[in-house]
Amino acid sequence: MKYLVFGDVHANLVALDAVLAAGDRHRVDAYLFVGDLVGYGPEPLECLERLAPLYRDERMAWVAGNHDVVARGDCEPGGFGPEAMATLEWTIEVVRGQQWAMTFLASGHPVAKVDGGIWLTHDSLAAPGSGYYHRATQNASRELASLTAHGGRIAFYGHTHTMRGEVQAGGAVMLTPMTACEHGGKDGDPLRLGPDERAWLGTGSVGFPTKKKGAAEFLILNHADWTIEKYTVPFSREDAKRRVRAVFGPVCEAGIVDKLVKWL
């Protein structure tokens, strides 16, 4: 199986469509999504419409991110910034009026196991749903120990909007370069897992990537040989900005809209 692995779409339809088109070009068999489909962006229902059929047809496994959990009403937002709060308030009004959208959001769990030793989480495999987000190599030992205890080989996570990799070989945990292929070709230097290695990998972000402006990030896992390819694909920044201003301009403070546009 060849999987396209992605996360943190944040209701950016322009970027999501670019990634799904890339999946077609790479002829992937299925998709793995590590959460935060909504929040920040202006097109939550349209993004839900893209992914719901993949899930229905058993071509996608996914986990819910913290924005998704708030949007579906499972908890109140904690530690969210003003941009997240304002856009989530609007998102909640939009999605809770659509039963099909709520049904899809309700299908996401904190972690998901995929056949063959693959695990998904938005924040942490060791403490799923805790908001324990991975940003330092020393934390990877805890996650990789949990992966080993679960009988897994590789785990993908989101939230940090960073494409990042830690690999465990024996007792050592090493930060692994994750330089993405940026020119529409094939990654010539994929990460290759050895027979006794395990990996804890951040997928980067589709909708609000932190490193490459106007380039959505994703990974491709070839399950046959345990190679992981790293990619970015461009999307129209101007179109994405225009949509943010059109939707949130009338309902959010100008400073919040300006910050969202700047992030794009």
C-alpha positions as CSV (number, residue, x, y, z in Angstrom):
1,M,0.0,0.0,0.0
2,K,1.1,3.5,-0.7
3,Y,-0.3,6.1,1.7
4,L,-0.4,9.9,1.5
5,V,-0.1,11.2,5.0
6,F,-1.1,14.8,5.9
7,G,-2.5,17.0,8.6
8,D,-3.6,20.4,9.8
9,V,-5.7,21.4,6.8
10,H,-7.5,24.1,8.9
11,A,-10.3,24.6,6.3
12,N,-7.9,25.8,3.6
13,L,-9.7,24.3,0.6
14,V,-7.2,25.7,-2.0
15,A,-4.3,23.9,-0.2
16,L,-6.3,20.7,0.4
17,D,-7.3,20.4,-3.3
18,A,-3.6,20.8,-4.2
19,V,-2.6,17.9,-1.9
20,L,-5.4,15.6,-3.1
21,A,-4.4,16.3,-6.7
22,A,-0.9,15.4,-5.8
23,G,-2.2,12.1,-4.3
24,D,-3.7,11.3,-7.7
25,R,-0.4,12.1,-9.5
26,H,1.5,9.9,-7.1
27,R,-1.1,7.1,-7.5
28,V,-1.6,6.6,-3.8
29,D,-3.9,3.8,-2.6
30,A,-5.2,5.6,0.6
31,Y,-4.9,8.6,2.8
32,L,-3.9,9.0,6.5
33,F,-5.0,12.3,8.1
34,V,-3.6,13.4,11.5
35,G,-6.3,15.9,12.4
36,D,-7.3,19.6,12.5
37,L,-9.5,19.7,9.4
38,V,-11.2,22.8,10.6
39,G,-10.3,26.1,12.5
40,Y,-8.5,29.2,11.1
41,G,-9.7,28.7,7.5
42,P,-12.9,29.8,5.8
43,E,-14.1,26.6,4.1
44,P,-14.7,23.9,6.7
45,L,-17.8,22.3,5.0
46,E,-16.0,22.2,1.6
47,C,-13.0,20.5,3.2
48,L,-15.3,18.0,5.0
49,E,-17.0,17.3,1.7
50,R,-13.6,16.3,0.2
51,L,-12.6,13.9,2.9
52,A,-15.9,12.4,4.0
53,P,-16.2,10.2,0.8
54,L,-12.6,8.9,1.3
55,Y,-13.5,7.9,4.8
56,R,-16.8,6.4,3.7
57,D,-15.1,4.3,1.0
58,E,-12.5,3.1,3.5
59,R,-9.7,4.9,1.7
60,M,-8.8,7.1,4.6
61,A,-8.0,6.7,8.3
62,W,-8.0,9.7,10.5
63,V,-7.8,11.1,14.0
64,A,-9.4,14.3,15.4
65,G,-7.3,17.3,16.2
66,N,-8.0,19.8,19.0
67,H,-9.9,22.2,16.7
68,D,-12.1,19.3,15.4
69,V,-12.9,18.2,19.0
70,V,-14.0,21.7,19.9
71,A,-16.0,22.2,16.7
72,R,-18.0,19.0,17.4
73,G,-18.7,20.1,20.9
74,D,-16.7,17.6,23.0
75,C,-14.9,20.2,25.0
76,E,-14.4,23.9,25.4
77,P,-11.3,25.6,23.9
78,G,-8.4,25.7,26.3
79,G,-5.3,27.7,25.6
80,F,-6.5,28.9,22.2
81,G,-5.3,32.2,20.8
82,P,-7.7,34.9,19.6
83,E,-7.5,33.8,16.0
84,A,-8.4,30.3,16.8
85,M,-11.2,31.4,19.1
86,A,-12.8,33.7,16.6
87,T,-12.6,31.3,13.7
88,L,-13.9,28.4,15.8
89,E,-16.9,30.3,17.0
90,W,-17.8,30.9,13.3
91,T,-16.9,27.3,12.4
92,I,-19.2,25.9,15.1
93,E,-22.2,27.8,13.7
94,V,-21.5,26.5,10.3
95,V,-20.8,22.8,10.9
96,R,-23.4,22.2,13.7
97,G,-26.1,23.0,11.2
98,Q,-25.1,20.1,9.0
99,Q,-25.7,16.6,10.4
100,W,-23.5,14.9,7.9
101,A,-20.6,17.1,8.9
102,M,-21.1,16.4,12.6
103,T,-21.3,12.7,11.9
104,F,-18.0,12.8,10.1
105,L,-16.3,14.9,12.8
106,A,-17.6,12.5,15.4
107,S,-15.9,9.6,13.7
108,G,-12.4,10.9,14.6
109,H,-10.8,9.3,17.7
110,P,-7.7,10.5,19.6
111,V,-5.5,7.7,18.0
112,A,-6.0,5.3,15.1
113,K,-4.3,2.0,14.3
114,V,-3.8,1.2,10.6
115,D,-2.9,-2.4,9.5
116,G,0.8,-3.2,9.4
117,G,2.1,-1.3,12.4
118,I,1.1,2.2,11.5
119,W,-0.4,4.6,14.2
120,L,-1.9,8.1,13.9
121,T,-2.3,10.7,16.6
122,H,-2.8,14.5,16.6
123,D,-0.8,15.2,19.7
124,S,0.7,12.2,21.5
125,L,0.6,8.5,21.3
126,A,1.7,8.1,24.9
127,A,-1.0,10.5,26.2
128,P,-3.6,10.9,23.4
129,G,-5.9,13.9,23.7
130,S,-3.8,15.4,26.4
131,G,-2.4,18.3,24.4
132,Y,1.1,17.0,25.0
133,Y,2.6,18.3,21.8
134,H,6.0,17.2,20.4
135,R,8.6,19.9,19.9
136,A,11.8,18.5,21.3
137,T,13.9,15.4,20.5
138,Q,14.1,14.3,24.2
139,N,10.3,13.9,24.1
140,A,10.5,11.4,21.3
141,S,11.8,8.6,23.5
142,R,8.5,8.6,25.4
143,E,6.5,8.5,22.2
144,L,8.7,5.8,20.6
145,A,8.4,3.7,23.8
146,S,4.6,3.9,23.5
147,L,4.8,3.0,19.9
148,T,6.9,-0.1,20.8
149,A,4.4,-1.0,23.5
150,H,1.6,-0.8,21.0
151,G,3.5,-3.1,18.6
152,G,3.8,-0.4,16.0
153,R,6.6,0.5,13.6
154,I,5.8,4.1,12.7
155,A,3.6,6.8,14.1
156,F,2.5,10.1,12.5
157,Y,1.5,13.2,14.4
158,G,0.2,16.7,13.7
159,H,-0.5,20.0,15.5
160,T,3.0,21.5,15.4
161,H,2.8,22.3,11.6
162,T,6.4,21.0,11.3
163,M,7.7,18.2,9.1
164,R,10.0,16.4,11.6
165,G,11.4,13.0,12.1
166,E,12.8,11.0,15.0
167,V,14.0,7.4,14.4
168,Q,14.9,4.9,17.0
169,A,17.6,2.3,16.2
170,G,18.4,0.1,19.2
171,G,18.4,2.4,22.2
172,A,19.3,5.6,20.4
173,V,16.8,8.2,19.2
174,M,18.1,10.4,16.4
175,L,16.6,13.5,14.8
176,T,16.4,12.8,11.1
177,P,16.6,15.3,8.3
178,M,13.2,15.8,6.6
179,T,13.9,18.0,3.6
180,A,10.9,18.0,1.3
181,C,11.0,17.7,-2.5
182,E,9.7,21.0,-3.8
183,H,9.7,20.8,-7.6
184,G,6.9,18.4,-8.5
185,G,9.2,15.5,-9.0
186,K,10.0,12.4,-6.9
187,D,11.8,12.6,-3.6
188,G,15.3,11.3,-4.4
189,D,16.3,10.9,-0.8
190,P,13.4,9.3,1.1
191,L,13.6,8.2,4.7
192,R,14.1,4.5,4.8
193,L,13.3,2.5,8.0
194,G,15.6,-0.5,8.7
195,P,14.2,-3.8,9.9
196,D,14.7,-2.9,13.6
197,E,14.0,0.8,13.4
198,R,10.9,2.8,14.5
199,A,9.9,6.3,13.6
200,W,7.9,9.2,15.1
201,L,7.1,11.6,12.3
202,G,5.5,15.1,12.1
203,T,3.6,15.5,8.8
204,G,3.9,19.3,8.5
205,S,0.8,21.3,7.6
206,V,-1.4,21.5,4.5
207,G,-3.3,24.7,5.3
208,F,-0.9,26.8,7.3
209,P,2.6,25.5,6.7
210,T,5.2,27.2,8.8
211,K,8.3,26.9,6.6
212,K,7.2,27.2,2.9
213,K,4.8,29.9,2.2
214,G,2.2,28.8,-0.3
215,A,3.4,25.2,-0.3
216,A,1.3,22.5,1.4
217,E,3.3,19.8,3.1
218,F,2.6,16.0,3.1
219,L,4.4,12.6,3.3
220,I,4.0,9.5,1.3
221,L,4.6,6.1,3.0
222,N,5.3,3.1,0.9
223,H,4.3,0.3,3.2
224,A,6.0,-2.4,1.1
225,D,9.5,-1.2,1.8
226,W,9.0,1.3,4.7
227,T,10.2,4.4,2.8
228,I,8.8,7.8,3.6
229,E,8.9,10.5,0.9
230,K,8.6,14.2,1.8
231,Y,6.9,16.7,-0.4
232,T,5.5,20.2,-0.7
233,V,3.0,21.3,-3.4
234,P,2.2,24.9,-4.1
235,F,-1.2,26.5,-3.8
236,S,-2.4,29.9,-4.7
237,R,-1.6,32.1,-1.7
238,E,-3.5,35.0,-3.1
239,D,-6.7,32.9,-3.6
240,A,-6.4,31.6,-0.1
241,K,-6.0,35.1,1.3
242,R,-8.9,36.4,-0.7
243,R,-11.2,33.7,0.7
244,V,-10.1,34.4,4.2
245,R,-10.9,38.1,3.8
246,A,-14.2,37.5,2.1
247,V,-15.5,35.2,4.8
248,F,-13.9,36.5,8.0
249,G,-13.8,40.2,7.1
250,P,-17.5,40.8,8.0
251,V,-17.4,38.7,11.2
252,C,-14.0,39.0,12.8
253,E,-11.9,42.0,14.0
254,A,-9.6,43.4,11.4
255,G,-6.5,42.5,13.3
256,I,-7.5,38.8,13.4
257,V,-8.1,38.7,9.7
258,D,-4.8,40.4,9.0
259,K,-3.0,37.8,11.2
260,L,-4.6,34.9,9.3
261,V,-3.6,36.4,6.0
262,K,-0.1,36.9,7.2
263,W,0.2,33.3,8.2
264,L,-0.7,32.3,4.6
